[in-house]
Amino acid sequence: MDTSDHLKFLALLKKYEGGQFEWHPTEGTVRGQVRTINLEKHPRPYDIWFNYQMTVEFDWSARLEPKGWVKSPNISIIIDTMGYKFNMLGSERLGMVSWMDQTLGVFYPPGGSALRPENVKEESDAHDSEA
């Protein structure tokens, strides 16, 4: 990926700041309000196409539990872009899928599909509802 491709991809990602990102790794689903998305050259000692590390930082995040969305500590998700295929989903959303383990991610633009913070339970509320 040359510098102009890197800048184009970074510009595309920046459109999703202020929107939301939903992440489906094998250990559970996380969704949150995107604060920043950064793209940096991966620290590998060799240069290969799409050799970048993407970091998604959240204003707030929640994990999907059997009883619904539960507030989780603010996290950063670090993604090795070499392991993913990116595709536009319709005209607004950006999807990604892992080549290795089928982990999925979807970026939603600001004002797009949204999990509202008021619909996210506090950790204590989620445990109380299980009793």
MDTraj code that builds the backbone (N, CA, C; nanometers):
import mdtraj as md
import numpy as np

residues = "MET ASP THR SER ASP HIS LEU LYS PHE LEU ALA LEU LEU LYS LYS TYR GLU GLY GLY GLN PHE GLU TRP HIS PRO THR GLU GLY THR VAL ARG GLY GLN VAL ARG THR ILE ASN LEU GLU LYS HIS PRO ARG PRO TYR ASP ILE TRP PHE ASN TYR GLN MET THR VAL GLU PHE ASP TRP SER ALA ARG LEU GLU PRO LYS GLY TRP VAL LYS SER PRO ASN ILE SER ILE ILE ILE ASP THR MET GLY TYR LYS PHE ASN MET LEU GLY SER GLU ARG LEU GLY MET VAL SER TRP MET ASP GLN THR LEU GLY VAL PHE TYR PRO PRO GLY GLY SER ALA LEU ARG PRO GLU ASN VAL LYS GLU GLU SER ASP ALA HIS ASP SER GLU ALA".split()
xyz = np.array([
    [0.0863, -0.1167, 0.0000],
    [0.0000, 0.0000, 0.0000],
    [0.0902, 0.1220, 0.0000],
    [0.0816, 0.2041, -0.1014],
    [0.1659, 0.3225, -0.1032],
    [0.1025, 0.4316, -0.0168],
    [0.1737, 0.5419, -0.0013],
    [0.1295, 0.6493, 0.0868],
    [-0.0072, 0.7025, 0.0480],
    [-0.0357, 0.7171, -0.0797],
    [-0.1659, 0.7707, -0.1193],
    [-0.2783, 0.6735, -0.0845],
    [-0.2554, 0.5421, -0.0992],
    [-0.3567, 0.4440, -0.0596],
    [-0.3784, 0.4474, 0.0915],
    [-0.2693, 0.4604, 0.1653],
    [-0.2778, 0.4698, 0.3112],
    [-0.3627, 0.5900, 0.3504],
    [-0.3383, 0.7048, 0.2891],
    [-0.4138, 0.8253, 0.3221],
    [-0.5607, 0.8132, 0.2825],
    [-0.5890, 0.7480, 0.1708],
    [-0.7286, 0.7264, 0.1290],
    [-0.8004, 0.6365, 0.2297],
    [-0.7339, 0.5291, 0.2718],
    [-0.7955, 0.4381, 0.3676],
    [-0.8158, 0.5079, 0.5020],
    [-0.7183, 0.5853, 0.5459],
    [-0.7309, 0.6595, 0.6705],
    [-0.8458, 0.7597, 0.6616],
    [-0.8598, 0.8283, 0.5476],
    [-0.9703, 0.9237, 0.5288],
    [-1.1049, 0.8511, 0.5364],
    [-1.1125, 0.7324, 0.4773],
    [-1.2358, 0.6540, 0.4854],
    [-1.2668, 0.6185, 0.6308],
    [-1.1673, 0.5704, 0.7044],
    [-1.1881, 0.5333, 0.8440],
    [-1.2312, 0.6523, 0.9293],
    [-1.1731, 0.7681, 0.9044],
    [-1.2033, 0.8880, 0.9833],
    [-1.3508, 0.9275, 0.9722],
    [-1.4178, 0.8883, 0.8634],
    [-1.5614, 0.9180, 0.8479],
    [-1.6451, 0.8494, 0.9548],
    [-1.5887, 0.7465, 1.0187],
    [-1.6630, 0.6710, 1.1186],
    [-1.6375, 0.7179, 1.2612],
    [-1.5479, 0.8148, 1.2792],
    [-1.5305, 0.8733, 1.4117],
    [-1.6591, 0.9467, 1.4487],
    [-1.7069, 0.9225, 1.5702],
    [-1.8349, 0.9779, 1.6126],
    [-1.9505, 0.8829, 1.5835],
    [-1.9241, 0.7792, 1.5035],
    [-2.0226, 0.6748, 1.4785],
    [-1.9994, 0.5601, 1.5763],
    [-2.0353, 0.4405, 1.5360],
    [-2.0169, 0.3265, 1.6241],
    [-1.9440, 0.2135, 1.5526],
    [-1.8834, 0.1272, 1.6331],
    [-1.8152, 0.0089, 1.5827],
    [-1.8658, -0.1100, 1.6618],
    [-1.9058, -0.2150, 1.5899],
    [-1.9485, -0.3391, 1.6537],
    [-1.8495, -0.4470, 1.6157],
    [-1.8013, -0.5182, 1.7149],
    [-1.6916, -0.6144, 1.6996],
    [-1.7391, -0.7503, 1.7479],
    [-1.7203, -0.8530, 1.6666],
    [-1.7656, -0.9879, 1.6996],
    [-1.6474, -1.0857, 1.7033],
    [-1.5596, -1.0723, 1.8028],
    [-1.4528, -1.1723, 1.8155],
    [-1.5119, -1.3009, 1.8718],
    [-1.4329, -1.4050, 1.8785],
    [-1.4834, -1.5344, 1.9259],
    [-1.5290, -1.5302, 2.0712],
    [-1.4778, -1.4368, 2.1512],
    [-1.5131, -1.4341, 2.2935],
    [-1.6320, -1.3449, 2.3269],
    [-1.7031, -1.2873, 2.2304],
    [-1.8220, -1.2082, 2.2595],
    [-1.8327, -1.0860, 2.1706],
    [-1.9444, -1.0163, 2.1839],
    [-1.9719, -0.8998, 2.1007],
    [-1.9549, -0.7722, 2.1814],
    [-1.8888, -0.6733, 2.1219],
    [-1.8667, -0.5429, 2.1834],
    [-1.9145, -0.4364, 2.0845],
    [-1.9760, -0.3320, 2.1375],
    [-2.0162, -0.2199, 2.0527],
    [-1.9945, -0.0920, 2.1310],
    [-1.9582, 0.0142, 2.0607],
    [-1.9370, 0.1396, 2.1301],
    [-1.9300, 0.2580, 2.0366],
    [-1.9274, 0.3750, 2.0999],
    [-1.9180, 0.5030, 2.0296],
    [-1.7713, 0.5304, 2.0000],
    [-1.7374, 0.5442, 1.8726],
    [-1.5982, 0.5617, 1.8305],
    [-1.5507, 0.7034, 1.8597],
    [-1.4430, 0.7128, 1.9367],
    [-1.3785, 0.8426, 1.9611],
    [-1.2768, 0.8702, 1.8506],
    [-1.1846, 0.7762, 1.8317],
    [-1.0810, 0.7946, 1.7301],
    [-1.0487, 0.6620, 1.6628],
    [-1.0026, 0.6730, 1.5402],
    [-0.9493, 0.5586, 1.4662],
    [-0.8128, 0.6016, 1.4142],
    [-0.7120, 0.5251, 1.4488],
    [-0.5765, 0.5555, 1.4039],
    [-0.5232, 0.4398, 1.3211],
    [-0.4422, 0.4740, 1.2237],
    [-0.3819, 0.3751, 1.1353],
    [-0.2329, 0.4032, 1.1324],
    [-0.1547, 0.3048, 1.1755],
    [-0.0093, 0.3219, 1.1811],
    [0.0588, 0.2070, 1.1100],
    [0.1742, 0.2344, 1.0553],
    [0.2555, 0.1307, 0.9939],
    [0.2839, 0.0252, 1.0989],
    [0.2608, -0.1005, 1.0651],
    [0.2838, -0.2096, 1.1589],
    [0.4335, -0.2238, 1.1843],
    [0.4726, -0.2561, 1.3064],
    [0.6155, -0.2623, 1.3385],
    [0.6881, -0.3869, 1.2870],
    [0.6398, -0.4482, 1.1828],
    [0.7119, -0.5628, 1.1256],
    [0.8398, -0.5140, 1.0578],
    [0.9404, -0.5965, 1.0545],
    [1.0682, -0.5525, 0.9960],
    [1.0702, -0.5556, 0.8439],
    [0.9626, -0.5947, 0.7807],
    [0.9596, -0.6007, 0.6348],
    [0.8369, -0.5263, 0.5842],
    [0.8372, -0.4919, 0.4598],
    [0.7293, -0.4122, 0.4038],
    [0.6421, -0.4990, 0.3141],
    [0.5204, -0.5178, 0.3541],
    [0.4250, -0.5910, 0.2728],
    [0.2970, -0.5106, 0.2610],
    [0.2208, -0.5400, 0.1590],
    [0.0986, -0.4664, 0.1319],
    [0.0035, -0.4706, 0.2509],
    [-0.0573, -0.3600, 0.2785],
    [-0.1584, -0.3448, 0.3833],
    [-0.1042, -0.3824, 0.5209],
    [0.0196, -0.3463, 0.5465],
    [0.0909, -0.3789, 0.6688],
    [0.0676, -0.2693, 0.7735],
    [-0.0559, -0.2615, 0.8250],
    [-0.0916, -0.1548, 0.9180],
    [-0.1599, -0.2093, 1.0414],
    [-0.1510, -0.1293, 1.1459],
    [-0.2185, -0.1574, 1.2708],
    [-0.3244, -0.0494, 1.2895],
    [-0.4494, -0.0901, 1.3061],
    [-0.5599, 0.0035, 1.3255],
    [-0.6018, -0.0025, 1.4720],
    [-0.6137, 0.1141, 1.5339],
    [-0.6587, 0.1220, 1.6725],
    [-0.7899, 0.1988, 1.6767],
    [-0.8919, 0.1365, 1.7355],
    [-1.0223, 0.1999, 1.7532],
    [-1.0380, 0.2285, 1.9017],
    [-1.0568, 0.3567, 1.9361],
    [-1.0782, 0.3962, 2.0750],
    [-1.2216, 0.4442, 2.0895],
    [-1.2823, 0.4155, 2.2051],
    [-1.4234, 0.4435, 2.2281],
    [-1.4462, 0.5523, 2.3320],
    [-1.5556, 0.6282, 2.3160],
    [-1.6031, 0.7164, 2.4222],
    [-1.6706, 0.6338, 2.5307],
    [-1.7432, 0.5321, 2.4889],
    [-1.8048, 0.4345, 2.5790],
    [-1.8221, 0.3051, 2.5012],
    [-1.8334, 0.1944, 2.5738],
    [-1.8520, 0.0657, 2.5070],
    [-1.9381, -0.0248, 2.5938],
    [-1.9960, -0.1256, 2.5289],
    [-2.0809, -0.2226, 2.5975],
    [-2.0567, -0.3603, 2.5367],
    [-2.0820, -0.4614, 2.6145],
    [-2.0710, -0.5987, 2.5645],
    [-2.2106, -0.6609, 2.5668],
    [-2.2345, -0.7485, 2.4727],
    [-2.3648, -0.8138, 2.4641],
    [-2.3666, -0.9359, 2.5547],
    [-2.4574, -0.9340, 2.6505],
    [-2.4776, -1.0435, 2.7449],
    [-2.6153, -1.1040, 2.7166],
    [-2.6454, -1.2212, 2.7731],
    [-2.7773, -1.2807, 2.7496],
    [-2.8941, -1.1887, 2.7870],
    [-2.8754, -1.1019, 2.8858],
    [-2.9825, -1.0108, 2.9297],
    [-2.9812, -0.8769, 2.8562],
    [-2.8903, -0.8606, 2.7598],
    [-2.8837, -0.7350, 2.6843],
    [-2.7450, -0.6731, 2.6906],
    [-2.7379, -0.5477, 2.6490],
    [-2.6106, -0.4761, 2.6458],
    [-2.5737, -0.4295, 2.7851],
    [-2.4474, -0.4548, 2.8252],
    [-2.3964, -0.4196, 2.9570],
    [-2.2735, -0.3317, 2.9399],
    [-2.2715, -0.2221, 3.0159],
    [-2.1589, -0.1296, 3.0092],
    [-2.0290, -0.2034, 3.0383],
    [-1.9288, -0.1744, 2.9591],
    [-1.7976, -0.2343, 2.9818],
    [-1.6951, -0.1228, 2.9939],
    [-1.5811, -0.1540, 3.0538],
    [-1.4772, -0.0505, 3.0628],
    [-1.4399, -0.0036, 2.9223],
    [-1.4086, 0.1235, 2.9109],
    [-1.3648, 0.1733, 2.7804],
    [-1.2411, 0.0964, 2.7391],
    [-1.2456, 0.0502, 2.6180],
    [-1.1369, -0.0315, 2.5668],
    [-1.0868, 0.0284, 2.4365],
    [-0.9737, -0.0170, 2.3970],
    [-0.9227, 0.0098, 2.2632],
    [-0.9105, -0.1252, 2.1950],
    [-0.9489, -0.1300, 2.0702],
    [-0.9342, -0.2519, 1.9923],
    [-0.8231, -0.2281, 1.8918],
    [-0.7250, -0.3168, 1.8919],
    [-0.6121, -0.3062, 1.8002],
    [-0.6244, -0.4186, 1.6982],
    [-0.6227, -0.3823, 1.5718],
    [-0.6477, -0.4765, 1.4634],
    [-0.5327, -0.4731, 1.3642],
    [-0.4819, -0.5894, 1.3303],
    [-0.3799, -0.6030, 1.2269],
    [-0.4544, -0.6102, 1.0933],
    [-0.4448, -0.5054, 1.0128],
    [-0.5245, -0.4975, 0.8902],
    [-0.4916, -0.6076, 0.7900],
    [-0.3730, -0.6654, 0.7990],
    [-0.3374, -0.7735, 0.7063],
    [-0.4281, -0.8941, 0.7204],
    [-0.4866, -0.9123, 0.8379],
    [-0.5700, -1.0282, 0.8636],
    [-0.7153, -1.0113, 0.8258],
    [-0.7504, -0.8983, 0.7635],
    [-0.8909, -0.8673, 0.7375],
    [-0.9166, -0.8256, 0.5933],
    [-1.0361, -0.8564, 0.5497],
    [-1.0866, -0.8076, 0.4221],
    [-1.1915, -0.7023, 0.4562],
    [-1.1834, -0.5862, 0.3918],
    [-1.2755, -0.4756, 0.4162],
    [-1.3681, -0.4603, 0.2961],
    [-1.4972, -0.4366, 0.3236],
    [-1.5964, -0.4153, 0.2177],
    [-1.6986, -0.3127, 0.2622],
    [-1.7455, -0.2329, 0.1690],
    [-1.8572, -0.1434, 0.1984],
    [-1.9832, -0.2292, 0.2056],
    [-2.0659, -0.2034, 0.3056],
    [-2.1944, -0.2716, 0.3231],
    [-2.3021, -0.1678, 0.2934],
    [-2.3557, -0.1718, 0.1733],
    [-2.4445, -0.0648, 0.1306],
    [-2.3617, 0.0593, 0.1059],
    [-2.4214, 0.1735, 0.1244],
    [-2.3488, 0.2975, 0.0955],
    [-2.2872, 0.3615, 0.2192],
    [-2.3220, 0.3131, 0.3379],
    [-2.2801, 0.3820, 0.4600],
    [-2.1878, 0.3027, 0.5516],
    [-2.2080, 0.1740, 0.5634],
    [-2.1341, 0.0949, 0.6617],
    [-2.0099, 0.0320, 0.5996],
    [-1.9080, 0.0159, 0.6827],
    [-1.7849, -0.0507, 0.6408],
    [-1.7716, -0.1787, 0.7211],
    [-1.7662, -0.2919, 0.6509],
    [-1.7529, -0.4201, 0.7182],
    [-1.6130, -0.4749, 0.7031],
    [-1.5776, -0.5639, 0.7933],
    [-1.4483, -0.6298, 0.7877],
    [-1.4641, -0.7707, 0.8415],
    [-1.3911, -0.8636, 0.7823],
    [-1.3952, -1.0029, 0.8271],
    [-1.2531, -1.0575, 0.8268],
    [-1.2222, -1.1358, 0.9296],
    [-1.0896, -1.1950, 0.9421],
    [-1.0743, -1.3127, 0.8480],
    [-0.9588, -1.3195, 0.7847],
    [-0.9261, -1.4340, 0.7003],
    [-0.9062, -1.5594, 0.7846],
    [-0.8633, -1.5414, 0.9094],
    [-0.8201, -1.6548, 0.9908],
    [-0.9312, -1.7174, 1.0749],
    [-1.0083, -1.6334, 1.1446],
    [-1.1065, -1.6905, 1.2376],
    [-1.2487, -1.6389, 1.2170],
    [-1.2716, -1.5681, 1.1077],
    [-1.4039, -1.5160, 1.0727],
    [-1.4569, -1.4103, 1.1704],
    [-1.3682, -1.3487, 1.2493],
    [-1.4088, -1.2372, 1.3341],
    [-1.4661, -1.1276, 1.2452],
    [-1.5785, -1.0700, 1.2873],
    [-1.6459, -0.9657, 1.2099],
    [-1.6394, -0.8323, 1.2809],
    [-1.6395, -0.7257, 1.2042],
    [-1.6506, -0.5912, 1.2566],
    [-1.7314, -0.5068, 1.1596],
    [-1.8091, -0.4130, 1.2136],
    [-1.8867, -0.3220, 1.1298],
    [-1.8742, -0.1813, 1.1862],
    [-1.8349, -0.0882, 1.0994],
    [-1.8334, 0.0538, 1.1341],
    [-1.9645, 0.1158, 1.0868],
    [-2.0308, 0.1892, 1.1763],
    [-2.1532, 0.2618, 1.1437],
    [-2.1213, 0.4114, 1.1453],
    [-2.1690, 0.4869, 1.0481],
    [-2.1379, 0.6301, 1.0437],
    [-2.2115, 0.7057, 1.1535],
    [-2.1654, 0.8266, 1.1868],
    [-2.2398, 0.9087, 1.2822],
    [-2.3836, 0.9246, 1.2333],
    [-2.4776, 0.9052, 1.3243],
    [-2.6188, 0.9171, 1.2888],
    [-2.6767, 0.7911, 1.2268],
    [-2.5935, 0.6896, 1.2041],
    [-2.6413, 0.5625, 1.1479],
    [-2.7002, 0.4765, 1.2583],
    [-2.7084, 0.3485, 1.2358],
    [-2.7586, 0.2548, 1.3362],
    [-2.6821, 0.2770, 1.4654],
    [-2.7530, 0.2873, 1.5751],
    [-2.6842, 0.3212, 1.6985],
    [-2.7411, 0.2468, 1.8183],
    [-2.6517, 0.2016, 1.9020],
    [-2.6864, 0.1550, 2.0347],
    [-2.6833, 0.2798, 2.1220],
    [-2.7920, 0.3118, 2.1834],
    [-2.8005, 0.4321, 2.2659],
    [-2.7487, 0.4027, 2.4074],
    [-2.6695, 0.4929, 2.4646],
    [-2.6158, 0.4695, 2.5992],
    [-2.7254, 0.4433, 2.7028],
    [-2.8418, 0.5051, 2.6860],
    [-2.9506, 0.4841, 2.7827],
    [-3.0091, 0.3419, 2.7744],
    [-2.9781, 0.2689, 2.6685],
    [-3.0234, 0.1303, 2.6552],
    [-2.9189, 0.0293, 2.7037],
    [-2.8104, 0.0800, 2.7609],
    [-2.7034, -0.0049, 2.8123],
    [-2.7159, -0.0116, 2.9640],
    [-2.7181, -0.1328, 3.0168],
    [-2.7309, -0.1530, 3.1608],
    [-2.5956, -0.1376, 3.2292],
    [-2.5998, -0.0924, 3.3531],
    [-2.4801, -0.0933, 3.4371],
    [-2.4515, -0.2374, 3.4760],
    [-2.3289, -0.2683, 3.5054],
    [-2.2895, -0.4051, 3.5443],
    [-2.3767, -0.4561, 3.6592],
    [-2.3978, -0.3736, 3.7623],
    [-2.4772, -0.4160, 3.8786],
    [-2.6214, -0.4433, 3.8387],
    [-2.6787, -0.3638, 3.7481],
    [-2.8161, -0.3850, 3.7031],
    [-2.8305, -0.5159, 3.6277],
    [-2.7307, -0.5523, 3.5493],
    [-2.7340, -0.6755, 3.4716],
    [-2.7335, -0.7962, 3.5661],
    [-2.6547, -0.7891, 3.6738],
    [-2.6495, -0.9006, 3.7699],
    [-2.7772, -0.9069, 3.8524],
    [-2.8351, -0.7890, 3.8890],
    [-2.9593, -0.7867, 3.9654],
    [-3.0721, -0.8520, 3.8883],
    [-3.0770, -0.8325, 3.7564],
    [-3.1857, -0.8878, 3.6760],
    [-3.1726, -1.0381, 3.6597],
    [-3.0556, -1.0952, 3.6907],
    [-3.0363, -1.2399, 3.6807],
    [-3.0909, -1.3118, 3.8035],
    [-3.1068, -1.2384, 3.9129],
    [-3.1490, -1.3000, 4.0394],
    [-3.2950, -1.3419, 4.0350],
])
top = md.Topology()
chain = top.add_chain()
for i, resn in enumerate(residues, 1):
    res = top.add_residue(resn, chain, resSeq=i)
    for name in ("N", "CA", "C"):
        top.add_atom(name, md.element.get_by_symbol(name[0]), res)
traj = md.Trajectory(xyz[None], top)
